[in-house]
Amino acid sequence: MRLLTLRTPVGTTAVRQDGDTLTEIPGFADVGALLQDPAWETTAAAANGATHALGGADLAPVVPSPGKIICVGHNYRNHIKEMGRDVPEYPTLFAKYTESLIGPNDDLALPPESGTVDWEAELAVIIGKTGRRISEADAAEHIAGYAVLNDISMRDYQFRTVQWLQGKTWEKSTPFGPALVTKDEFTAGLMTSAVDGEIQQSTPTNDVVFTPELLVSYISTIITLNPGDVIATGTPGGVGHAQDPKRYLQEGQLLLTTIEGLGQLKNRVIKEA
């Protein structure tokens, strides 16, 4: 099943995608609200609300207001190598906040304070069931599904200190969507990012140091995971900062972030007003 959050003239609504048709799931303003219903899968599958065409749909971040967005650094070996780091023993964690999210087709605005805005394609895990100290063996039961995310990074701010948060959670900087694809419909696929049609990153989503299940287990040891929480599982090699010469996003470019089986983010780069 594919679940999306649709913007309409009267607000947002959770919808189910069937081919090129979006069907409203009445009573739920977005996919995050839907996931609060313990029977969300049954509710979504049975929904028969108003319908909309997928083409031209104005999509919000698939979960617009997660309680937590926990990100993982240094999880793909080719990215670890290009950044000159050692393979970590434990996951490297940092946070984003809700204000950083934008929709899958929204414009990506370059802030005037940073000239080193970089791309980072990522697989996002969306939690569907509350849990604390979840075992790795049981972790899949707590995953609702997966989506595409780009952890846009302001590198100059990121590397001002040994902590990264200040370069990772800029306002309206993180495309997220287009859909939550339930875990029964997704197997590891190729993840790519492209700038103006030129492939920058291309790596299978399962080529990781720490699997989604291990991350769910590790993070839930620290803090309770709740429905709608998001784990961004890290980026592969090919970021602009590691290239020679370094490359960063420029006004007018088109950034595409794609994961086979999940969909694509399509974001035009503009200057922040």
Backbone as JSON, one array per atom type, in Angstrom:
{
  "sequence": "MRLLTLRTPVGTTAVRQDGDTLTEIPGFADVGALLQDPAWETTAAAANGATHALGGADLAPVVPSPGKIICVGHNYRNHIKEMGRDVPEYPTLFAKYTESLIGPNDDLALPPESGTVDWEAELAVIIGKTGRRISEADAAEHIAGYAVLNDISMRDYQFRTVQWLQGKTWEKSTPFGPALVTKDEFTAGLMTSAVDGEIQQSTPTNDVVFTPELLVSYISTIITLNPGDVIATGTPGGVGHAQDPKRYLQEGQLLLTTIEGLGQLKNRVIKEA",
  "N": [[0.84, -1.19, 0.0], [0.41, 2.28, -0.71], [0.74, 5.33, 0.82], [-0.05, 8.74, 1.11], [0.3, 12.29, 1.8], [-1.89, 14.75, 1.01], [-2.18, 18.06, -0.16], [-4.92, 20.21, -0.07], [-7.46, 22.64, -1.07], [-8.76, 23.09, 1.34], [-7.17, 22.24, 3.35], [-4.88, 19.64, 4.54], [-4.93, 16.11, 3.75], [-4.89, 12.62, 4.46], [-4.18, 10.16, 2.02], [-4.75, 7.27, -0.05], [-2.87, 5.68, -2.52], [-3.77, 4.38, -5.6], [-2.65, 3.2, -8.38], [-2.98, 5.76, -10.65], [-4.68, 7.2, -9.12], [-5.76, 8.97, -6.25], [-7.14, 8.33, -3.15], [-9.1, 9.7, -0.65], [-8.67, 9.3, 2.87], [-10.95, 9.38, 5.1], [-11.19, 11.54, 7.93], [-8.58, 11.77, 8.73], [-5.94, 13.91, 8.85], [-3.4, 13.72, 7.81], [-0.7, 11.47, 6.93], [0.79, 10.95, 9.2], [-1.09, 11.38, 11.27], [-2.87, 9.32, 10.62], [-1.31, 7.06, 11.26], [-1.47, 7.0, 13.99], [-3.7, 5.57, 14.6], [-4.31, 2.4, 15.75], [-5.3, 0.5, 14.01], [-4.49, 1.25, 11.48], [-3.71, 0.22, 8.97], [-5.86, -1.39, 8.1], [-7.86, 0.55, 8.13], [-6.92, 2.34, 6.17], [-6.86, 0.7, 3.89], [-9.56, 0.21, 3.53], [-10.68, 2.62, 2.95], [-12.83, 4.92, 1.25], [-13.11, 7.53, 0.33], [-13.33, 10.85, -1.16], [-11.9, 11.24, -4.44], [-8.82, 11.94, -6.2], [-6.74, 13.02, -8.9], [-3.5, 11.68, -9.42], [-1.59, 12.93, -11.02], [-0.26, 16.12, -11.08], [-0.91, 16.55, -8.44], [-0.7, 18.24, -5.31], [1.6, 17.62, -3.1], [2.29, 17.17, 0.32], [4.99, 16.9, 2.78], [5.34, 13.46, 3.48], [4.88, 12.5, 6.1], [3.96, 15.07, 7.82], [4.49, 16.24, 10.35], [6.42, 14.81, 12.21], [6.93, 13.27, 15.41], [9.55, 12.81, 16.11], [12.59, 13.15, 14.3], [15.14, 11.29, 13.5], [18.42, 11.05, 12.54], [21.0, 9.31, 10.73], [24.44, 9.18, 10.5], [27.28, 8.34, 8.42], [26.77, 5.64, 7.39], [26.95, 4.24, 5.04], [29.44, 2.49, 3.39], [30.89, 3.48, 1.17], [30.46, 6.21, 1.33], [31.53, 6.76, 3.84], [34.21, 6.26, 3.26], [34.77, 8.24, 1.29], [34.59, 10.51, 2.81], [36.7, 10.28, 4.45], [36.68, 8.87, 6.87], [36.57, 6.42, 9.58], [35.01, 3.18, 9.65], [32.2, 3.14, 11.68], [31.72, 1.91, 15.05], [29.35, 2.09, 16.36], [26.06, 3.44, 15.62], [26.04, 6.76, 14.28], [24.35, 9.45, 15.44], [22.03, 12.12, 14.88], [19.75, 14.92, 14.97], [16.81, 16.1, 13.22], [14.32, 18.69, 12.75], [10.77, 19.29, 12.64], [10.21, 21.64, 11.19], [12.08, 21.64, 9.2], [11.21, 20.14, 7.06], [10.04, 19.64, 3.68], [7.74, 19.25, 0.92], [7.6, 16.54, -1.55], [7.8, 17.61, -4.11], [8.3, 20.24, -3.81], [9.81, 23.53, -4.12], [13.28, 23.95, -3.45], [14.84, 26.04, -1.36], [17.7, 28.06, -1.4], [19.49, 29.21, 1.34], [20.52, 32.56, 2.21], [22.68, 32.6, 3.91], [24.42, 30.47, 3.48], [26.74, 29.07, 1.25], [27.31, 26.53, 0.52], [25.6, 24.26, -0.09], [24.53, 21.02, 0.01], [23.72, 17.73, -1.34], [22.11, 14.74, -0.09], [21.01, 11.76, -0.57], [18.62, 9.61, 0.94], [17.26, 6.68, 2.54], [14.26, 6.6, 4.24], [12.93, 5.45, 7.26], [9.76, 4.8, 8.55], [8.02, 4.81, 11.52], [5.54, 2.61, 12.83], [4.44, 1.54, 15.11], [4.4, 1.8, 18.59], [7.3, 1.53, 20.68], [9.8, 0.51, 23.04], [13.13, -0.29, 23.78], [13.32, -2.26, 21.75], [13.85, -5.41, 20.33], [16.25, -6.42, 17.85], [15.3, -8.52, 16.33], [12.57, -8.19, 16.52], [12.1, -5.78, 15.38], [11.09, -5.2, 12.8], [8.36, -5.41, 13.08], [7.63, -2.99, 14.08], [7.96, -1.15, 12.14], [6.3, 0.86, 9.89], [6.61, 1.5, 7.21], [8.44, 2.75, 4.34], [10.15, 5.61, 2.92], [11.34, 8.23, 0.71], [14.0, 10.47, 1.3], [15.83, 13.53, 1.38], [18.68, 14.55, 2.85], [19.47, 17.43, 2.94], [22.34, 19.4, 3.26], [24.02, 22.01, 4.87], [27.1, 22.63, 4.44], [29.13, 24.38, 5.34], [28.14, 25.39, 7.75], [27.7, 22.93, 9.03], [30.29, 21.93, 9.58], [31.36, 23.73, 11.34], [31.61, 23.0, 13.97], [32.3, 20.02, 15.94], [29.91, 18.81, 16.29], [27.0, 18.21, 14.32], [24.43, 19.26, 13.98], [23.72, 21.97, 13.41], [24.14, 22.29, 10.72], [22.3, 20.69, 9.52], [19.55, 20.91, 9.89], [18.15, 23.0, 8.66], [15.62, 25.44, 8.08], [12.88, 24.46, 6.09], [14.28, 22.64, 4.31], [14.44, 19.94, 3.7], [13.46, 17.59, 1.57], [10.81, 15.18, 1.52], [9.19, 12.18, 1.03], [7.73, 10.53, -1.81], [5.65, 9.03, -0.84], [4.53, 6.91, 1.84], [5.51, 3.72, 1.65], [4.33, 0.64, 2.36], [5.93, -1.88, 4.35], [5.64, -4.47, 3.38], [5.6, -4.17, 0.69], [8.02, -3.33, -0.21], [11.31, -3.93, -1.24], [14.87, -3.91, -0.91], [16.22, -1.41, -2.97], [17.78, 0.36, -5.76], [19.26, 3.43, -4.94], [19.39, 6.76, -5.92], [20.78, 10.01, -6.59], [20.43, 12.91, -8.56], [21.64, 15.75, -10.32], [20.44, 18.14, -12.37], [20.07, 16.09, -14.23], [22.44, 14.66, -14.16], [23.87, 11.91, -12.74], [24.72, 11.65, -9.36], [24.86, 10.16, -6.97], [24.63, 6.66, -6.45], [23.62, 3.8, -5.25], [22.75, 0.65, -3.81], [20.09, 0.36, -1.41], [20.5, -1.44, 0.62], [23.17, -1.64, 1.16], [24.64, -1.21, 3.66], [26.11, -0.29, 6.85], [24.66, -0.41, 9.24], [21.59, -1.87, 9.57], [18.08, -1.07, 8.88], [16.53, -2.42, 10.83], [18.38, -2.88, 12.9], [18.91, -0.23, 13.55], [16.41, 0.68, 14.48], [16.21, -0.9, 16.77], [18.5, -0.03, 18.23], [18.11, 2.77, 18.54], [15.66, 2.78, 19.9], [16.43, 1.79, 22.3], [17.45, 3.98, 23.53], [15.39, 5.9, 23.47], [11.82, 6.04, 23.46], [10.17, 4.94, 20.55], [7.65, 6.18, 18.47], [4.49, 5.94, 16.62], [4.73, 7.39, 13.43], [7.17, 8.6, 13.87], [10.41, 9.23, 12.41], [13.22, 7.73, 10.9], [16.1, 8.6, 9.36], [18.26, 6.96, 7.31], [20.9, 7.35, 6.48], [23.42, 8.34, 4.02], [24.75, 7.44, 0.76], [27.97, 7.26, -1.01], [29.1, 10.0, -3.11], [28.41, 12.58, -2.59], [28.41, 16.16, -3.0], [30.31, 17.61, -1.55], [32.48, 15.94, -1.24], [33.66, 15.75, -3.68], [36.11, 16.59, -6.22], [36.81, 19.26, -8.08], [34.94, 20.56, -5.23], [31.37, 20.37, -5.22], [28.33, 22.15, -5.19], [24.82, 22.85, -4.63], [23.12, 24.96, -6.96], [21.32, 27.92, -7.86], [18.47, 27.39, -9.89], [19.01, 24.79, -10.66], [17.92, 21.32, -10.95], [17.07, 18.96, -8.65], [16.93, 15.55, -8.31], [15.83, 12.83, -6.45], [15.83, 9.46, -5.97], [14.42, 6.3, -5.18], [14.27, 3.0, -6.03], [11.16, 1.45, -6.23], [10.05, 3.04, -4.28], [9.76, 5.71, -5.1], [10.1, 9.14, -6.23], [11.73, 12.22, -5.42], [11.41, 15.53, -6.5], [12.9, 18.41, -6.91], [13.16, 21.78, -7.5], [15.81, 24.1, -7.47], [15.96, 27.13, -5.83], [16.53, 30.61, -4.96], [16.29, 31.66, -1.59], [13.63, 33.75, -0.68]],
  "CA": [[0.0, 0.0, 0.0], [1.12, 3.55, -0.78], [-0.01, 6.35, 1.54], [0.5, 10.07, 0.87], [-0.41, 13.43, 2.39], [-2.28, 15.63, -0.1], [-2.66, 19.4, 0.14], [-6.15, 20.59, -0.78], [-7.83, 24.03, -0.72], [-9.31, 23.18, 2.7], [-6.23, 21.63, 4.29], [-4.28, 18.4, 4.08], [-5.65, 14.87, 4.04], [-4.21, 11.37, 4.12], [-4.77, 9.49, 0.86], [-4.18, 6.01, -0.53], [-2.61, 5.71, -3.96], [-4.06, 3.2, -6.4], [-2.31, 3.62, -9.73], [-2.93, 7.21, -10.81], [-5.78, 7.77, -8.35], [-5.58, 9.16, -4.82], [-8.42, 8.22, -2.45], [-9.01, 10.26, 0.69], [-8.93, 8.46, 4.04], [-11.68, 10.37, 5.88], [-10.93, 11.65, 9.35], [-7.14, 11.82, 9.02], [-5.4, 15.08, 8.16], [-2.14, 13.39, 7.14], [-0.29, 10.09, 7.18], [1.19, 10.85, 10.6], [-2.3, 11.2, 12.07], [-3.37, 7.97, 10.34], [-0.51, 6.06, 11.95], [-1.85, 6.95, 15.4], [-4.78, 4.58, 14.69], [-3.71, 1.07, 15.77], [-5.8, -0.27, 12.86], [-4.29, 2.14, 10.33], [-3.64, -0.5, 7.7], [-7.23, -1.76, 7.75], [-8.58, 1.79, 7.86], [-6.47, 2.88, 4.89], [-7.26, -0.2, 2.81], [-11.02, 0.24, 3.34], [-11.12, 4.0, 2.7], [-13.49, 5.16, -0.04], [-13.43, 8.95, 0.29], [-13.2, 11.56, -2.43], [-10.72, 10.85, -5.21], [-8.06, 12.98, -6.89], [-5.73, 12.51, -9.84], [-2.13, 11.79, -8.96], [-0.92, 13.93, -11.84], [-0.48, 17.49, -10.65], [-1.29, 16.63, -7.03], [0.18, 19.03, -4.45], [1.9, 16.7, -2.01], [3.03, 17.64, 1.49], [5.83, 15.83, 3.32], [4.42, 12.33, 3.7], [4.51, 12.7, 7.5], [4.34, 16.49, 7.92], [4.91, 16.67, 11.69], [6.86, 13.68, 13.03], [7.37, 13.58, 16.77], [11.02, 12.77, 16.09], [13.31, 12.81, 13.07], [16.47, 10.89, 13.95], [19.23, 10.81, 11.35], [22.17, 8.46, 10.91], [25.58, 9.52, 9.67], [28.31, 7.31, 8.2], [26.16, 4.3, 7.36], [27.32, 3.59, 3.78], [30.9, 2.42, 3.38], [31.49, 4.33, 0.13], [30.42, 7.58, 1.84], [32.53, 6.81, 4.92], [35.54, 6.33, 2.63], [35.0, 9.52, 0.6], [34.71, 11.56, 3.82], [37.94, 10.05, 5.18], [36.38, 8.43, 8.23], [36.61, 4.99, 9.84], [33.69, 2.55, 9.82], [31.89, 3.3, 13.09], [31.28, 0.75, 15.82], [27.95, 2.35, 16.73], [25.46, 4.46, 14.76], [26.23, 8.18, 14.54], [22.99, 9.97, 15.42], [21.73, 13.53, 15.08], [18.3, 15.16, 14.83], [16.19, 17.18, 12.46], [13.06, 19.13, 13.32], [9.65, 19.32, 11.69], [10.28, 22.82, 10.33], [13.03, 21.43, 8.1], [10.63, 19.3, 6.01], [9.25, 20.16, 2.56], [7.1, 18.21, 0.14], [8.46, 15.87, -2.52], [7.95, 18.39, -5.34], [8.43, 21.66, -3.47], [11.08, 24.19, -4.4], [14.31, 23.91, -2.42], [15.37, 27.4, -1.32], [19.05, 28.23, -0.88], [19.52, 30.33, 2.28], [21.61, 33.5, 1.9], [23.8, 32.44, 4.84], [25.3, 29.35, 3.15], [27.06, 28.84, -0.17], [27.79, 25.15, 0.38], [24.41, 23.43, 0.13], [24.88, 19.72, -0.58], [22.67, 16.71, -1.41], [22.35, 13.46, 0.57], [19.88, 10.85, -0.74], [18.49, 8.69, 2.07], [16.08, 5.86, 2.81], [13.63, 6.95, 5.51], [12.09, 4.47, 7.93], [8.66, 5.44, 9.27], [7.58, 3.92, 12.58], [4.1, 2.39, 12.85], [4.01, 0.93, 16.37], [5.21, 2.28, 19.72], [8.17, 0.53, 21.3], [11.02, 0.88, 23.76], [14.05, -1.42, 23.88], [12.85, -3.24, 20.78], [14.93, -6.28, 19.86], [16.45, -6.39, 16.4], [14.44, -9.55, 15.73], [11.19, -7.72, 16.52], [12.07, -4.41, 14.89], [10.26, -5.06, 11.59], [6.97, -5.26, 13.49], [7.41, -1.6, 14.46], [8.15, -0.33, 10.95], [5.13, 0.96, 9.03], [7.04, 1.49, 5.83], [9.64, 3.47, 3.94], [9.96, 6.72, 2.01], [12.56, 8.85, 0.22], [14.33, 11.72, 1.98], [17.15, 14.07, 1.05], [19.23, 15.26, 4.0], [20.21, 18.58, 2.44], [23.3, 19.78, 4.3], [24.76, 23.26, 4.73], [28.39, 22.09, 4.88], [29.91, 25.35, 6.1], [27.61, 25.37, 9.11], [27.88, 21.59, 9.6], [31.65, 21.69, 10.05], [31.82, 24.75, 12.27], [31.94, 22.31, 15.22], [32.29, 18.58, 15.78], [28.5, 18.44, 16.23], [26.53, 18.53, 12.97], [23.03, 19.67, 13.89], [23.52, 23.31, 12.85], [24.18, 22.22, 9.26], [21.45, 19.6, 9.07], [18.12, 21.06, 10.14], [17.73, 24.33, 8.23], [14.2, 25.62, 7.76], [12.41, 24.11, 4.73], [15.45, 22.18, 3.55], [14.52, 18.48, 3.62], [12.36, 16.95, 0.85], [10.43, 13.93, 2.19], [8.01, 11.58, 0.41], [6.38, 11.09, -1.96], [4.67, 8.15, -0.2], [4.91, 5.81, 2.71], [5.26, 2.42, 1.02], [4.34, -0.31, 3.47], [7.12, -2.73, 4.29], [5.36, -5.67, 2.61], [5.69, -3.86, -0.74], [9.33, -2.77, -0.55], [12.56, -4.63, -1.05], [15.98, -2.99, -1.14], [16.37, -1.0, -4.35], [18.84, 1.31, -6.04], [19.01, 4.81, -4.54], [20.2, 7.69, -6.71], [20.5, 11.44, -6.66], [20.89, 13.49, -9.82], [21.54, 17.19, -10.43], [20.28, 18.46, -13.79], [20.17, 14.86, -15.01], [23.72, 13.99, -13.97], [23.85, 11.07, -11.54], [25.75, 11.94, -8.36], [24.9, 9.03, -6.05], [23.96, 5.46, -6.98], [24.0, 2.71, -4.36], [21.6, -0.08, -3.26], [19.76, 0.79, -0.06], [20.9, -2.44, 1.63], [24.63, -1.66, 1.27], [24.8, -0.37, 4.85], [26.75, -0.84, 8.05], [23.59, -0.65, 10.21], [20.32, -2.07, 8.89], [16.95, -0.4, 9.53], [16.11, -3.14, 12.03], [19.34, -2.59, 13.96], [18.74, 1.17, 13.96], [15.2, 0.74, 15.31], [16.56, -1.49, 18.07], [19.49, 0.81, 18.92], [17.51, 4.05, 18.92], [14.61, 2.55, 20.89], [17.09, 1.59, 23.6], [17.69, 5.31, 24.07], [14.15, 6.66, 23.59], [10.65, 5.38, 22.88], [9.77, 5.28, 19.19], [6.2, 6.27, 18.36], [3.99, 6.01, 15.25], [5.02, 8.63, 12.72], [8.59, 8.96, 13.98], [11.17, 8.98, 11.19], [14.66, 7.49, 10.98], [16.81, 8.75, 8.08], [19.24, 5.9, 7.54], [22.25, 7.65, 6.0], [23.58, 8.59, 2.58], [25.91, 6.78, 0.14], [28.98, 8.09, -1.64], [28.73, 10.83, -4.24], [28.0, 13.93, -2.19], [29.2, 17.2, -3.66], [31.4, 18.08, -0.7], [33.62, 15.02, -1.34], [34.18, 15.76, -5.03], [37.26, 17.46, -6.46], [36.51, 20.26, -7.04], [33.68, 20.4, -4.52], [30.2, 20.85, -5.97], [27.18, 22.44, -4.33], [23.62, 23.2, -5.38], [23.07, 26.32, -7.47], [20.0, 28.37, -8.27], [18.02, 26.95, -11.2], [19.22, 23.36, -10.87], [16.85, 20.39, -10.58], [17.58, 17.84, -7.85], [16.07, 14.37, -8.3], [16.24, 11.81, -5.48], [14.99, 8.34, -6.37], [14.67, 4.95, -4.68], [13.44, 2.03, -6.74], [10.08, 0.89, -5.43], [9.49, 4.04, -3.36], [9.37, 6.9, -5.82], [11.09, 10.18, -6.54], [11.6, 13.61, -5.03], [11.77, 16.39, -7.64], [12.96, 19.71, -6.26], [13.84, 22.85, -8.2], [16.6, 24.9, -6.54], [15.74, 28.57, -5.99], [17.08, 31.41, -3.87], [15.3, 32.01, -0.58], [13.17, 35.12, -0.82]],
  "C": [[0.89, 1.24, 0.0], [0.23, 4.63, -0.18], [0.7, 7.69, 1.39], [-0.29, 11.1, 1.66], [-0.62, 14.46, 1.29], [-2.69, 16.99, 0.45], [-3.9, 19.69, -0.71], [-6.48, 22.03, -0.4], [-8.34, 24.18, 0.7], [-8.39, 22.54, 3.73], [-5.65, 20.35, 3.73], [-5.15, 17.2, 4.45], [-4.77, 13.68, 3.69], [-4.94, 10.72, 2.96], [-4.04, 8.17, 0.6], [-4.01, 6.11, -2.04], [-2.93, 4.36, -4.58], [-3.82, 3.57, -7.85], [-2.19, 5.12, -9.79], [-4.04, 7.92, -10.04], [-5.43, 7.84, -6.87], [-6.95, 9.18, -4.16], [-8.25, 8.73, -1.03], [-9.36, 9.21, 1.76], [-9.61, 9.36, 5.06], [-11.3, 10.33, 7.37], [-9.47, 11.79, 9.72], [-6.5, 12.92, 8.17], [-4.1, 14.8, 7.43], [-1.76, 11.96, 7.52], [0.18, 9.92, 8.62], [0.0, 10.64, 11.52], [-2.89, 9.81, 11.86], [-2.63, 6.92, 11.14], [-0.8, 5.99, 13.45], [-2.99, 5.95, 15.64], [-4.14, 3.19, 14.69], [-4.14, 0.2, 14.59], [-5.58, 0.5, 11.56], [-4.26, 1.42, 9.0], [-5.03, -0.88, 7.21], [-8.03, -0.53, 7.36], [-8.21, 2.34, 6.48], [-6.93, 2.01, 3.73], [-8.74, -0.1, 2.5], [-11.53, 1.62, 2.94], [-11.74, 4.15, 1.31], [-13.96, 6.61, -0.13], [-13.3, 9.53, -1.1], [-11.89, 11.18, -3.12], [-10.11, 12.05, -5.93], [-7.11, 12.3, -7.86], [-4.35, 12.69, -9.24], [-1.37, 12.86, -9.73], [-1.27, 15.33, -11.39], [-0.85, 17.65, -9.19], [-0.25, 17.41, -6.25], [0.43, 18.23, -3.18], [2.71, 17.39, -0.92], [4.09, 16.59, 1.85], [4.94, 14.68, 3.76], [3.98, 12.25, 5.15], [4.91, 14.15, 7.81], [4.91, 16.9, 9.28], [5.32, 15.47, 12.55], [7.2, 14.14, 14.45], [8.88, 13.65, 16.88], [11.5, 12.49, 14.68], [14.75, 12.55, 13.51], [17.27, 10.46, 12.72], [20.5, 10.04, 11.7], [23.26, 8.93, 9.96], [26.5, 8.32, 9.49], [27.75, 5.89, 8.26], [26.43, 3.56, 6.07], [28.84, 3.64, 3.65], [31.53, 3.34, 2.33], [31.45, 5.81, 0.54], [31.42, 7.75, 2.98], [33.93, 7.0, 4.33], [35.78, 7.71, 2.02], [35.14, 10.68, 1.59], [35.93, 11.35, 4.72], [37.75, 9.62, 6.61], [36.55, 6.92, 8.34], [35.19, 4.46, 9.97], [33.34, 2.57, 11.31], [31.46, 1.99, 13.75], [29.8, 0.85, 16.18], [27.38, 3.4, 15.78], [25.76, 5.88, 15.23], [24.89, 8.86, 14.36], [22.98, 11.49, 15.58], [20.26, 13.73, 14.76], [18.01, 16.2, 13.76], [14.9, 17.56, 13.19], [12.02, 19.29, 12.22], [9.75, 20.48, 10.71], [11.23, 22.64, 9.15], [12.39, 20.73, 6.89], [9.92, 20.11, 4.93], [8.69, 18.98, 1.79], [8.0, 17.66, -0.95], [8.68, 16.65, -3.82], [8.1, 19.88, -5.07], [9.77, 22.22, -3.93], [11.99, 24.08, -3.18], [15.03, 25.26, -2.43], [16.75, 27.43, -0.7], [19.07, 29.41, 0.09], [20.68, 31.27, 1.95], [22.84, 33.3, 2.77], [24.78, 31.35, 4.44], [25.5, 29.24, 1.64], [27.51, 27.43, -0.45], [26.66, 24.17, 0.69], [24.56, 22.15, -0.68], [23.69, 18.76, -0.51], [23.1, 15.46, -0.64], [21.09, 12.6, 0.45], [19.83, 9.85, 0.41], [17.19, 7.89, 2.02], [15.55, 6.25, 4.18], [12.76, 5.8, 6.0], [11.0, 5.22, 8.7], [8.07, 4.42, 10.26], [6.04, 3.83, 12.59], [3.56, 1.86, 14.16], [4.97, 1.37, 17.47], [6.08, 1.16, 20.27], [9.36, 1.15, 22.0], [11.82, -0.39, 23.95], [13.56, -2.59, 23.0], [14.02, -4.11, 20.35], [15.06, -6.16, 18.35], [15.54, -7.38, 15.7], [12.99, -9.08, 15.62], [11.02, -6.37, 15.83], [11.14, -4.22, 13.7], [8.79, -4.86, 11.95], [6.63, -3.81, 13.82], [7.59, -0.64, 13.3], [6.87, -0.34, 10.12], [5.52, 0.85, 7.57], [8.22, 2.41, 5.61], [9.27, 4.61, 2.99], [11.34, 7.23, 1.58], [12.76, 10.18, 0.95], [15.67, 12.22, 1.44], [17.6, 14.97, 2.19], [20.11, 16.41, 3.51], [21.06, 19.17, 3.56], [24.01, 21.08, 3.94], [26.16, 22.98, 5.3], [29.2, 23.09, 5.71], [29.44, 25.4, 7.55], [27.85, 24.02, 9.78], [29.25, 21.43, 10.25], [32.22, 22.84, 10.88], [32.25, 24.13, 13.6], [31.95, 20.82, 14.94], [30.87, 18.02, 15.82], [27.89, 18.97, 14.94], [25.2, 19.24, 12.9], [22.84, 21.0, 13.17], [23.6, 23.32, 11.32], [23.15, 21.28, 8.67], [19.95, 19.85, 9.2], [17.63, 22.46, 9.78], [16.26, 24.33, 7.84], [13.93, 25.28, 6.3], [13.53, 23.63, 3.83], [15.45, 20.69, 3.23], [13.33, 17.89, 2.86], [12.1, 15.55, 1.4], [9.14, 13.42, 1.58], [8.44, 10.63, -0.71], [5.33, 10.32, -1.16], [5.33, 7.32, 0.88], [4.53, 4.54, 1.98], [5.4, 1.37, 2.11], [5.42, -1.37, 3.25], [6.89, -4.0, 3.49], [5.51, -5.45, 1.11], [7.05, -3.31, -1.15], [10.44, -3.75, -0.26], [13.68, -3.67, -1.43], [16.14, -2.7, -2.63], [17.5, 0.0, -4.52], [18.4, 2.72, -5.64], [19.94, 5.72, -5.32], [19.82, 9.13, -6.38], [21.1, 11.95, -7.96], [20.68, 14.99, -9.79], [21.55, 17.55, -11.92], [20.55, 17.25, -14.67], [21.47, 14.11, -14.87], [23.72, 13.22, -12.65], [25.02, 11.41, -10.63], [25.94, 10.77, -7.4], [24.14, 7.87, -6.67], [24.44, 4.25, -6.21], [22.74, 1.97, -3.91], [21.36, 0.3, -1.81], [20.16, -0.22, 1.01], [22.42, -2.53, 1.81], [25.05, -0.79, 2.46], [25.58, -1.09, 5.94], [25.68, -1.26, 9.05], [22.25, -0.72, 9.48], [19.2, -1.27, 9.57], [16.52, -1.08, 10.82], [17.07, -2.88, 13.19], [19.16, -1.16, 14.46], [17.51, 1.34, 14.84], [15.51, 0.21, 16.7], [17.47, -0.55, 18.86], [18.84, 2.1, 19.42], [16.44, 3.86, 19.99], [15.17, 2.16, 22.25], [17.24, 2.93, 24.31], [16.37, 6.02, 24.38], [13.02, 5.88, 22.94], [10.4, 5.87, 21.46], [8.25, 5.17, 19.09], [5.75, 6.3, 16.9], [4.2, 7.39, 14.64], [6.43, 9.13, 12.88], [9.34, 8.5, 12.74], [12.64, 8.74, 11.53], [15.22, 7.61, 9.57], [18.1, 7.95, 8.18], [20.63, 6.14, 6.95], [22.33, 7.75, 4.49], [24.79, 7.83, 2.04], [26.89, 7.78, -0.44], [28.44, 8.87, -2.82], [28.25, 12.22, -3.86], [28.93, 14.96, -2.82], [30.42, 17.64, -2.87], [32.66, 17.22, -0.85], [34.23, 15.01, -2.74], [35.34, 16.75, -5.17], [37.18, 18.0, -7.89], [35.15, 20.01, -6.4], [32.54, 21.0, -5.34], [29.05, 21.05, -4.99], [26.01, 22.88, -5.2], [23.6, 24.69, -5.73], [21.64, 26.66, -7.92], [19.69, 27.9, -9.69], [18.21, 25.47, -11.46], [18.0, 22.55, -10.43], [17.48, 19.2, -9.88], [16.54, 16.73, -7.84], [16.66, 13.34, -7.34], [15.29, 10.64, -5.65], [15.41, 7.07, -5.64], [13.71, 4.01, -5.39], [12.41, 1.44, -5.79], [9.42, 1.88, -4.49], [9.04, 5.3, -4.07], [10.49, 7.91, -5.91], [10.7, 11.51, -5.92], [12.13, 14.46, -6.18], [11.72, 17.83, -7.16], [13.79, 20.71, -7.07], [14.55, 23.74, -7.17], [16.38, 26.38, -6.86], [16.49, 29.3, -4.88], [15.97, 31.72, -2.88], [14.92, 33.48, -0.72], [13.62, 35.95, 0.37]]
}
